[in-house]
Amino acid sequence: MLWSKLVACTSSKSTQSDFYNAGNANLSVTGAQFDQYTLFRFDTSTSAHTLALPSAADIVANLSSPYVGEVIYLAVTADGSNAVTLIAGTNVTIKPSALTVAGNTTVTVYYELDTITSGSEAVAIY
């Protein structure tokens, strides 16, 4: 369990907004959107949807002071009986536990900056 091992969690996000309402549609987010919003909500009452994530380089570029090992969270809501599937951007690894958000569920996912060196950025999502 991540919480039992987490000592501190800080964020180099420049600003945060409450949520992004994707409605009844798939969504591809930019690094700026990914770093800005803390909740992505999908209306999954009639069909499943996807959340396509930006590249690791785009995620890192939009943080004000990123550092290796930094852990930042966001949540995804499937508001209806169908699921939301996350799709990884370039150099983003999504662990199996974070890959799909079941219907009528909100899941908090954590993303860790594994590498922030320009040209070889890497992010893992749990």
C-alpha positions in Angstrom: 0.0 0.0 0.0 1.5 3.3 -1.1 0.2 5.3 1.8 2.1 3.2 4.4 5.4 4.0 2.7 4.7 7.7 1.7 6.5 10.0 4.0 5.9 13.3 2.2 4.2 14.3 -1.0 4.8 17.7 -2.5 3.9 19.2 -5.8 5.6 21.4 -8.3 2.3 22.0 -10.1 2.0 25.6 -11.0 -1.8 25.8 -10.5 -4.5 23.3 -9.7 -8.1 23.4 -10.7 -11.0 21.3 -9.3 -11.9 19.1 -12.2 -12.2 18.7 -16.0 -15.6 17.4 -17.1 -15.0 15.3 -20.2 -18.7 14.6 -20.5 -19.7 11.6 -22.7 -16.5 11.6 -24.8 -13.0 10.3 -25.0 -10.3 12.7 -23.9 -6.7 13.4 -24.9 -5.0 15.7 -22.5 -2.0 17.9 -22.9 0.8 18.2 -20.4 -0.6 21.5 -19.2 -4.1 20.0 -18.7 -2.6 16.9 -17.0 -0.6 19.1 -14.6 -3.5 21.5 -13.9 -6.5 19.3 -13.1 -6.9 17.1 -10.1 -10.0 15.2 -11.3 -11.1 14.1 -14.7 -14.8 13.1 -14.8 -16.3 11.0 -17.6 -20.0 10.3 -18.2 -19.9 6.6 -18.8 -23.6 6.0 -18.6 -23.9 4.9 -22.2 -20.4 3.9 -23.2 -16.9 3.3 -22.1 -14.3 6.0 -22.7 -10.5 6.6 -22.8 -8.2 9.1 -21.3 -5.1 9.5 -23.5 -2.2 10.8 -21.4 0.5 13.2 -22.7 4.1 12.2 -23.1 6.5 12.2 -20.1 8.4 15.1 -21.6 5.2 17.1 -21.8 4.2 16.3 -18.2 7.7 17.3 -16.9 7.9 20.4 -19.0 4.7 21.8 -17.4 5.8 21.4 -13.8 7.5 24.5 -12.2 10.3 22.6 -10.3 10.1 18.9 -11.0 12.5 16.5 -9.3 13.1 12.8 -9.6 10.9 10.8 -7.2 8.3 13.5 -7.0 4.8 12.0 -6.5 1.7 13.8 -7.7 -1.9 12.6 -7.7 -5.0 13.0 -9.7 -8.3 11.2 -9.8 -10.4 9.8 -12.6 -14.2 9.3 -12.3 -16.3 6.9 -14.4 -19.7 8.3 -13.7 -21.9 5.5 -15.0 -21.8 1.8 -15.5 -19.0 1.7 -18.1 -15.2 2.0 -17.5 -12.6 4.6 -18.4 -9.3 3.2 -19.8 -6.0 5.2 -19.5 -3.8 5.2 -22.5 -0.1 5.9 -21.9 1.8 8.7 -23.7 5.4 8.3 -24.8 7.7 7.2 -21.9 4.7 6.9 -19.6 4.2 3.5 -17.9 0.8 2.8 -16.4 0.8 0.0 -13.8 -2.1 -2.5 -14.2 -3.8 -1.3 -11.0 -4.3 2.2 -12.6 -5.0 1.1 -16.2 -8.8 0.9 -16.0 -11.3 2.8 -13.8 -14.4 0.7 -13.3 -17.9 2.1 -13.8 -19.4 4.1 -10.9 -16.0 4.5 -9.4 -13.4 7.3 -8.7 -9.8 6.1 -8.6 -6.9 8.2 -7.3 -3.8 7.6 -9.3 -0.3 8.7 -8.4 2.3 9.6 -11.0 6.0 9.5 -10.1 8.7 11.3 -12.0 11.3 8.7 -12.7 13.6 10.7 -15.0 13.5 14.4 -15.7 16.5 14.8 -17.9 15.6 16.5 -21.1 15.1 14.0 -23.9 14.8 11.0 -21.6 11.9 11.9 -19.3 10.0 9.0 -17.8 6.8 8.9 -15.7 5.2 5.9 -13.9 1.5 5.9 -13.0 0.2 3.8 -10.1 
